[in-house]
């Protein structure tokens, strides 16, 4: 368990991949923590993890890994790249790494806010056409990421999700959304390889069902 901590990678955007936090332990419970970085901030590498009331900041693939993780009531913020922050850029919030459809892994977001930092929004507002942000891209072929009841601000591009390389994984990923709100949640122009989750399937992605959290998360959480 971790609570009330700030974990930061200060390498800067020139360093490219620069992980601030990596967890590959089962039954990880992280609450009220702050994760700050640029590319690859939070590496939820494997097994079952639960994040609650956390603040996660980065720009490229900044929540990634092949864990089964649930993020609840978290603030997810895109920050500016420190090298030429006014120039054009494509950022992805997530890059899930599921390599086999039999793996019970995925990144699930409940009641989170997806927005830009105050600094990033200054650049974004000057030229929103060149600052594009996506909910995720398929790091591996069977990438699975779900957003449920989240607030998506205008920084999220209308197509929602971006390819990794050509059409790799686009027929095998599962990118789902359900009852999100905010200007970035409009699904009318979403990529055809994303999914609007039927209401009867939403319980599959609960803390209890997806990571069996009722068996190991302390009752106070």
N, C-alpha and C positions, 0 to 999 in steps of 0.2 A: 504494500500500500504506500501511496505518497499523498501528502496533503499540504497545501499552503506553500508551495515552492515555485520559484521561477528558474527555469532551465533554459539557457541561452547559448547559441553558437554565435560567436562574434567574428567569424572568419570573413564575413561579407560576401557579396554576390560574386565577386571575382573567383572565389574558391569553388564555385559550382556546387557539387554535392557536399553538403556539410551538415551532418546529422547533429541535432541538439540532444535528442533522447531516443534510445532504442530499448524496446522491451520484447523479449522472447520467452517470458515466463508465463505459465498458465495462472489464471485467477488474479491477474493484475487489476487493482482498484486504484484509480488516480482521481482525486477530486481537488477542486479549487487550486489548480496548478496553472502555470503560464509557461508556454513553450514558444520561444522566439528564435527565428532564423530566417533563412532565405529559401534555398532549394533543399528539399528533403529534411525539413525540420523534425518531424516526428516519424520515427520508424517503428510502426506497430508490426513487428517482424513475424510473429507466429503465435499460435494458441489463443486463449480467450482473455480479452481485456475489456475493461469498463472505465470510461472517462466521464466525469460529471462536473459541470460548472467550471470547465477549463477554458482557457484562452489560448488559441493556437494561431501563430502568425508565420507567414512565409510567402513564397510566390510560385515556385516550380515544384509540382508533385509533393507538396509539403506535408501531406499525410499519406503515408505509403506503407507497403508491406503485404504479407500474406497471412495476417491474423484474422480471427473472428472477433471484431471489436465493435462495441456500441459506444457512441458519443452522445451524451444526453445533456441538453441545456448548455451547450458550449457556444462560445463566440469564436468564429473562424474568420480570420482577417487576412486579406491579401495586402502585403506590404510592397513598397517600391523596390525595384532592383537598384542597387546603389550605383551601378555603372550606367550612365546615360539614362536616368529614370524617365526622362521626357520622351525618349524614342519609343518606337512601336514594340510591343511584346505580346506573347501569348502565355498565360499562366494557367496551370491546372491545380485545383485544390487537392485532388486525390490521384493516386496511381496504385491501384490494388494489384497484387501479384499472384492471383490464383492460377496454378499451372495445370489443374486437373478438375474436371467437372464433379468428381466424387469428393473433393475437399469441401468441408463445411465452413469455409472461410468467407469473409466479406467485411466491408466497412459499412456500418449502419449509423445514420445520424437521425436523432429524434429531437425535435424542438430546438434546433440550433439556429443561429443567425450567421449568415454568410455575407460579409461586407468587406470594404477596404479600410485600411487605417486612415486616420485623418490626413497624414502626409500623402499617402497614395491617392486619396480622393482629390487632392489639389491637382495632381498631374492628370488624373482621369477626366476631371471636369473640363480641363483645357482642351482635350482632344480625345473624346471617348471612342472615336472610330479606330484608333490605333492601339488602344489598351483593351485587350480581349481576355476574358477570364472564363474558365470552364469548370464544371463540377468535377470532372475527372477525365482520365484517358487510360487506355488499357496497357499497363506495363507488361502484363502477361496475357496469354490468350483467353483465359476464362475469368478475367477481372470481374468482380461483383461489388457494386456500390449502390446504396439505397439512401434516399433522403425522404423522411416522413415528417410532416407538420413543421417544416423549417421555414424560416423567413429568408428569402433570397433578395438581396438588394439589386439595384440596377446594373451593378458591375458584371453580373452573370450574362453572358452572351445568349441571344435567343435560341441558338442551336444547342446550347446546354453542355454538350460533351464533345471532346475533340479526339481525333485518331492519334495513335502513337506513331505508326509508320505505315503509310499506305492503307490497305484494308486489313492489316493484321489484327485478328481478334474481333473484328466487327460483327462477324456472324456467330460468335460464341460468348461474347460478354453478356452480363446482365446488369444494366444500369436502370434502376427503378426510381420512380418518384410518386409520392402520394400526398395530396392536399397540402402542398406547400403554398406559401403566400409571398407577397411582395412583388415588385416589378420584374425581378429576375426569374419568377416562377412560371411565367406564361409558357405553356407547353405547345402552343400552336405551331411553332417553328423548330421544334426539337428534332434532332437527327433521327432517322427512321430506325436506327439500331438501339434506341432507348425504349423504355417501357413505362407505361402508366399502370401502376399496380392496382389490380382489382381489390376492392375493400375486403373481400373475404380472405385475401392472401396476406393482408397486413400483419395479422398476429404471428405469422412465421418469423417476423423480424423484431419481435419483442425481446426484451432483456431475458425473460424467462425461457422463451423458445430458442432464440438464436445462440445464446451463450450459456444457457442453463443457470442464469445469474441468481435465481431464487435459491440455489443450492450452496452458493459460496459468497455472494455479496452480503456484507453485514446489514442487518435489518434497518439500521439507522440511515442508510444511503437510499 
